[in-house]
Every structure is written in C-alpha cells, then in structure tokens.
Amino acid sequence: MNKKDTKETIEFDGFAIDPMGRRLFRNGSPVPLRAKAFDLLVYMISKCGEVVKKDEILESVWDGAFVEEANIAVQIAAIRR
C-alpha cells in the first residue's frame, strides 16, 4: 500500500481517509461506511505491514465488548464493497 500520511488525512490507492472527521473518500467522492467498518479500516491502516491477530482486532476495535469473530468478516466485507 502506498500511503501518504498528512496531519489529518491518510491517502492510499485513490482513497483518502480522515480519521478525526470519520470520513472516507474514493477519488474525491464520499464513501458511506458504517461506524465499526470505519473503525476497523482505521485500525488496519494503523497496522499496515503487520500481522494482526483476531483477538487484537476484537480488543482494539470493539473495546473488549463481547462479539463473535464473524463480526470481523462482516466488517471486512463491508470495507471491500
């Protein structure tokens, strides 16, 4: 991933994500993304190039709340769409 970090925006492959404003753009157009999918995307970007375990994702993105591992797959599918 070729990412360019600026003060507030992360850019990669035609996308721009503003974590503080909770906005995602593709080629300048807004991309709707639900809250947990957005949180997961920001987390995965922050771990670019690293192997991340499911437990780490659940703890970081879901903040220790009890959720099934299948939620990760559902949110990744939403991000990919």
C-alpha positions in Angstrom: 0.0 0.0 0.0 1.4 3.3 -1.0 0.1 5.6 1.8 0.8 9.2 2.4 0.3 10.4 5.9 -0.6 14.1 6.4 -1.6 15.8 9.6 -5.2 14.5 9.4 -5.7 12.6 6.2 -4.2 9.2 5.1 -4.2 8.7 1.3 -3.8 5.3 -0.5 -4.7 3.9 -3.9 -7.3 6.6 -4.8 -8.7 6.7 -1.3 -8.4 9.4 1.4 -9.5 8.8 5.0 -9.9 11.4 7.6 -9.9 9.5 10.9 -10.7 12.6 13.0 -13.7 13.6 10.8 -14.7 9.9 10.3 -14.9 10.4 6.6 -13.7 8.2 3.7 -13.3 9.3 0.1 -12.6 7.5 -3.2 -11.3 9.7 -5.9 -12.8 12.7 -4.1 -16.3 11.3 -3.7 -17.5 10.3 -0.2 -17.8 6.6 0.5 -20.5 5.6 3.1 -19.2 3.3 5.7 -20.8 2.2 9.0 -19.1 3.0 12.3 -17.5 -0.3 13.0 -16.3 -0.8 9.5 -14.7 2.6 9.6 -13.1 1.9 12.9 -11.7 -1.4 11.6 -10.4 0.3 8.5 -8.6 2.9 10.5 -7.2 0.2 12.8 -6.0 -1.9 9.9 -4.3 1.1 8.2 -2.5 1.8 11.5 -1.2 -1.7 11.4 -0.1 -1.6 7.8 2.5 -4.3 7.1 1.9 -6.1 10.4 0.2 -9.4 11.1 -2.7 -8.8 13.4 -4.5 -11.5 15.4 -8.3 -11.7 15.6 -8.1 -11.2 19.4 -6.1 -7.9 18.9 -8.7 -6.6 16.4 -11.6 -7.5 18.7 -9.9 -5.9 21.7 -9.0 -2.7 19.8 -12.0 -2.1 17.6 -14.7 -3.5 19.8 -13.1 -2.3 23.0 -13.4 -5.5 24.9 -17.2 -5.9 24.2 -18.4 -9.4 23.7 -18.9 -10.0 19.9 -18.5 -13.0 17.7 -15.4 -13.4 15.5 -17.8 -13.4 12.5 -18.2 -9.7 13.0 -14.7 -9.2 11.7 -15.5 -10.9 8.4 -18.8 -9.0 8.1 -17.0 -5.6 8.6 -14.1 -6.6 6.2 -16.7 -7.5 3.6 -18.3 -4.0 4.0 -15.0 -2.3 3.6 -14.2 -4.3 0.5 -17.5 -3.3 -1.1 
